[in-house]
Amino acid sequence: MAKLIVVGASAGGVRALQRLAAGLPADLRAAVLVVLHIGSHRSVLPEMLSSRGPLPAAHARHEEPLQPGRIYVAPPDHHMVVSGSTVRLNRGPKEHHTRPAIDPLFLSAALSHGSEAIGVVLTGTLDDGTFGLQAIKQCGGTALVQDPADAEEPSMPKSALHHVDVDHCVPLADMARLLTSLAAAPSRASASAPADRLQHEQALTLFEGDAMEHLTAVATPSPFVCPDCHGGLWEINGSSPPRYRCHVGHGYTLRTLQHAMTDTTDEAVWNALRALHEKSLLLERMIDFHEAGGDSQQANALAISAERLNAQCEQLRRLVEKTPEPIE
């Protein structure tokens, strides 16, 4: 089986990927699959990578065969995974509150290519890619991380270095040369069969089989609720950093869960403020109605309620303004 290079990046990733593509040779003996956190936004990353180096780059197509010496980029709003020598795309559950995400690609590469998989974590915030890199190592593959001191955003590389037995930590200037050497190296002996836990987690991300059977095999119920679907979150047993999944497959680490909860909590509070404001406007309309009808007693009672409601609105607004930002 041919070597497979999988690369993940987030903030600062466009510049990093351009520099990496510029250094890769035209005769690279591996396919390169790239995930950048772009969400559903239009992306011209393939054109940018093609213009910087000799390897042709394009958004991956569903069930497209993998070929050495090509760069496959996850398209907007789609996870990209590997099945044998084929690329597969899906709009499955978000991981770390994003789609495309790095971990689904890395996990599939680990299970599909074993010791022939080479995982690369570049610049980015939080810790997407850490679990995927762990899976690659567990299946006998090779783990590379950009030197955090060299990264525009060091959080993702630091997380990978902290939680993964990384094979190489190098600055971006040395990354292409190292990847070229690893791609040309003789194949290593395959590792033992991957742990069932990885198979269960991939089934959850692909929404295959009985979700609750997969969850009970690898996780324990937690007190948290999924910010994306509001189902119960389960904590993956023995994971470092702690990770969580719901029964439809959404996945988080502690840090990405905190960020996702910050977003949903902010939305919930603003919805509450909107509802209180609408109720206040309705009371004002009712006051006008009763005053016009000569019912001053009812209008005065409603005015007292409106005054209390406006005070509640002001208190809630001050709380919203004081909500702390999530910690990286």
N, C-alpha and C positions, 0 to 999 in steps of 0.2 A: 504494500500500500504506500502511495506517495506521501511525502511530508505535507503537513497542513499548518499554516501559520494563521493564528487568529489574534486580532488586535482590537483592544478596547480603549476608548478615550472619551473624555467629556469636556469640561471647560478647558480651553486652550488647545483642544484637540485638532482643530483645522490646521493650524500652523505646524503642530508636531507631526501630523500625518503627511503634510506636504514635504517636510524635511525628510521623513522616513522614505517616502516614495522616490524622492530624488536620488537616494543612495542605493536603491535596490537595482540589481543588474537585469538586463533583458532576458538572460538565460537562467533566472532563478528557478531552482528545482522544487518549487512548492507553489501551491495556490495560496493567496493571501485573502482572508476574509476580515472585513473591517466593520466595527460598530461604533458609531459616534452618536451621542445623545442629541438627537435632533427633533424628537417628538414627531408631530404631524406636519412640521414645516417643510416647505419645498427645499430641496437640497441640490446644489450643483457640485457637491464634493467629488463625484467621479470625474467630472471634467477638470477640476482643479488638480486632482492627483495625476491624471493622464498627462496634463500639460507640464508637470514638474519632473517626471521621470520616464523611463523607457517602457514601463509596464502599462498595458491598457487597463483602464479601470471603468467599471460600469455598475449601475445598480443591479443587484442580483435578481434573477427571474426564478419563479417557483419551478422546482424540479429541473433546474439547469445543471448540466454536468460540470464538475469541477475540472479545471485544466491548470497545470503548472504555468507560472509566469503571467498570471492574470490577477487583478485585484477586484474582489467582489464586495460591494458596499451595501449594507442594509438600507433598504429604501425607507422613506418616511412612514411612520406609524405601523411598521411591520417588524416583528422579531425575525431574525435570520438564524436558522439552525442547519446542521449538517446531518444527513442520513447516508452513510456509506460514502459514495463519490458524488453525491447530489446535494444541491442546495434546496432547502425548503423555506418558504415564507409563511408566516401566519400572523393574524391579529389577535393572538391569544392574550391571556391576562398580563397586565403590566407588571414589571418587576422593578422594585425601587421607585415606583410611581412613574415609570417611563417606559416607552415603547418606541423604537427598539431599545433593548437592554443588552448589556454585555454578558451577564451570567448565562442566559439561555444558549448563546452561541458557544461559549467556552464549555459548558456542560455537555452539549451535544458533540463537540469536537473530542472531548475526553472519552466519551462512551463509544464514539464511532471510530476514532483513530488511535486511541491508546497511546503507546510510546511514540507514535509518529506525529502527535499533536504538539505544537509549540505555541504557548500562550504569552501574550505581551500586554501588560497594563501600562498605559501612558498617562499623561496629565489628566487630572479631573478631580472633582469634589466628591466627598463622601466615600463610599466603598463598594460600588458596583464593580464586579470583576474579581473580588477577593475569593468568593466561594467558587467561582468558575475556575480560577487558577488552582485552588485547592483540589478540585476535581481532576484537572489535568495532571497534577502531580500524583494523585492517588492512582491514576490509571497508567502511570509510567511515563508521562510526557515531560516536557521541559518548560520551566517557568522563567520568564524575563520580566523585569520591571525597570521602568525609567528611573534613574536616580532622582529622588525627590528634590534634591538641591538644584537639579537641572530642569525641573518641571514648572510650567507656569502656574499650575495648581497642584500642590504636592499631596493632597489628601488621599486620592486613590492609590498612588504608589506607596505611600506610608502605610496604609491599611494592608496592602498586599504583603509588604515586607514584614509587618508585625505578625501576620497570621499565617503566612505561607513559607515553606522551606524553599525559598527562591533560588534558582540555579545561577542567575546572572542579574546584577543590578548595575546598569551602565548609563552614561549620558546619551542623549539622543544622537550625538555625533558618531557614536560607536555602534548604534543599534543595527543599522542596515548591514554593516560588515559582519557583525556577529550572526545575524539571521541568515545571511548568505552562507556562512560557514556551517551553521547547524543544518540548513536545508541540504547541503551537499554531503554531510557526514553519513557514514553507514548506518543503517537502521539498527536500533537497539533492540535487545530482546524484549518481547512483550511482557508487561507486568501480569500479575495474577488477575483473575476476573474481577471487574469492578464491584464494589460493595452494592448490595441490593438497595441501600439507601439512595444511591445516585439514580438507580433505575426508577425508584418510586418518585423521586423529585422530578425527574424528566417527564414521567407520565402525568404528574400534576401540571407542569407547565404546558404540556401539549393537550391537556384535558382528555386523557386516554384512560379507560378502565374506570374502576370504582374509586372516586376521589376519597371517600372516607376510609376505605381500606388502605390506600396509599398514606393518608395522614396518620392513621393509627399505627402504621408500621414504622414511622420515622419521627413522630412528633407527639407533644403533649398539649392539651388545651391550655391557653393562656387567658388572662383577664382582659385582653385587648380585643378591639374590633377593627376589622379591615377598613381603612379610610376610603378604599375604592368601591367596595360593594356592601360594606356594613355587616358582613358575616363574621363569625368568630375566627380569631387568629389562633393558630397552633404554633408552639415554639419547637423548632427542630432540635431533637435530642443531640446533645454534645457539640453543638455548633459553636464556632468561635470565629468572628464575633457572633453573638446570639442572632438567630434568624427566625423569621416567622412566615407561615403560609396560611391562607384560608382555603376552603374546600373547592373554590373555583380556580385556585392557582396563583393568585396575587402573592408576591413575595417581597419581603423587606428585611433589612437588618435593623438593629436598634436605632441607628442614626437616620436611615432613610425613613423609618416609621415615624420618628420624631418630626422630620420635615414634612411628611405627608399629613400627619395629624395637625401640624401648624396651619397648613393650607385649609384643611377641612374645618378646623375650629374657627379660623378667621371667617370663613364663609358662613358658618352656622351663626356666629355672633352678629355678623352684618344682616343676615336674614331676620334674626330676632329684632334687631334695631329697626329694620324696615317694617316689620309687622307692628311694632309699637307706634311707629310714626304714622302708619296708615290708620291705626285705631284712633290716634289723636286727631287726624284730619276728619275721620268719621264723626267723632264727638263734636268737633267744631261745626260740622254740617248739621248735626242734630240740635245743637244749641241755637243756631240760626233759625232752624225750622220752628222750634218751640217758642222762641222770642217773637217770631212773625205771627204765631198763632195766639199770642197773649198769655202763654203759660210760663210766666216768669219763675215760678217755683221749680218746675222741672228743668228749665234752662239753667238756674243757679246750681241745682244738684249735679247736672252734667258738667258745668264749669268747674266744680270742685274735683270731679273725677278726672277731667282733662288736665287740671293743674298737677295732680298727683302723677298722672301718666307722663306728662312732659318732664317732670323731675326724674322719673325712672329712665326716660330716654336719655337725659343728660348724663346720668350716672353710667349708663351702659356705654355711651359714646366715649366717656373718659376712660373706661376700662379697655375699650378697643384700642384707643390711642396708646395705652401703656403696655399692651401685649408685647412681651419680649420676642426678639428675633430668635430663630433656632440657632443652636450652637453647632458649628462645623465639627 
